[in-house]
Amino acid sequence: MMSLCGLPRNFILLILLLAFNPVAAQEAGQEGITNYAYSVFVGTGRYNIGDRVIYVLRLPMAMDLRKPNYETGKIGYRLLFPAAVGITDFDDIGEIPELDLSDLQTMTFTPGLEAQIPVKANWLIKPFGQAGLGWDLKSSSNAFVWGLGARTRAWFGANDRWLIGGEVLWAGNNPKYENEPTTRFSRVAFGAEYKWQTNWQPFGRRVSWHLRGIHWAYANAFNLEPPIEEINIDNSTEIGVSFGIYPPLNILGYKFRQGGIGYERSDEFNAIKLFTTFPF
């Protein structure tokens, strides 16, 4: 993520409102922003929440240390280097703002390690752990951010036509200041992606088209100081379309295989998202 979500009275709504709205944090009697750091666990996109527009850029950087091998039972390992920045704009959501570096609000970096366990030749289970920091660039606030969980994916059919996957995540945010609340949340997700392989080969790279659907569910509501009320966790749904290329394109060491656009919606929140891979 790249990948984001939100819905009525939902945890992500709280994250995005507090994460990139220093005014809300100050009104609640907090020194700075308390929950901005969660942006690293969502994705790149433009989020519309009421009269606010929020932009998140997430870079899902990673490096393979060892590939898994089902035949030999070898477990694979991957270093994770996800980073995220948040940009705010409080103009009307129908306008396209002129963004510059002064609009940059938050930055988060949570490196970690992912193990890739080959259950079958076409099925991986991927437990992971991440820990890092989040910074509010407009104040002295920062937080320790961590996440633990597991993802899984399986692929089926000719040319790996079907991708099916899911995630369980438990994450936390420990702010620098004692008067800022420590928060936790958990997330369960599942989704599928279908690939249409074409014979089109521009520049020697074969193109495929992909359609995906993902459902996100959140748990563990928590309290904040007034006037922010308790936020209950709910669900959101995402659909997306993308194209893939093979062999991948090497861009400054990053192997670009897929790129697409998605739309995520709830009753009180919607987002247009950009992504480069199936998230599981």
HELIX and SHEET records of a PDB file:
HELIX    1   1 PHE A   11  ALA A   19  1                                   9    
HELIX    2   2 PRO A   22  GLU A   27  1                                   6    
HELIX    3   3 TYR A   36  PHE A   41  5                                   6    
HELIX    4   4 LEU A  101  ASP A  103  5                                   3    
HELIX    5   5 ALA A  158  ASP A  160  5                                   3    
HELIX    6   6 PRO A  202  GLY A  204  5                                   3    
SHEET    1   A 6 GLY A  45  ILE A  49  0                                        
SHEET    2   A 6 ARG A  52  ARG A  66 -1                                        
SHEET    3   A 6 GLY A  76  ASP A  89 -1                                        
SHEET    4   A 6 LEU A 104  PHE A 109 -1                                        
SHEET    5   A 6 TRP A 123  ASP A 136 -1                                        
SHEET    6   A 6 GLY A 112  LYS A 120 -1                                        
SHEET    1   B 8 GLY A  45  ILE A  49  0                                        
SHEET    2   B 8 ASN A 270  PHE A 275 -1                                        
SHEET    3   B 8 TYR A 254  ARG A 265 -1                                        
SHEET    4   B 8 ASN A 235  ILE A 251 -1                                        
SHEET    5   B 8 ARG A 206  ALA A 219 -1                                        
SHEET    6   B 8 THR A 183  GLN A 197 -1                                        
SHEET    7   B 8 TRP A 162  PRO A 175 -1                                        
SHEET    8   B 8 ASN A 142  PHE A 156 -1                                        
END                                                                             
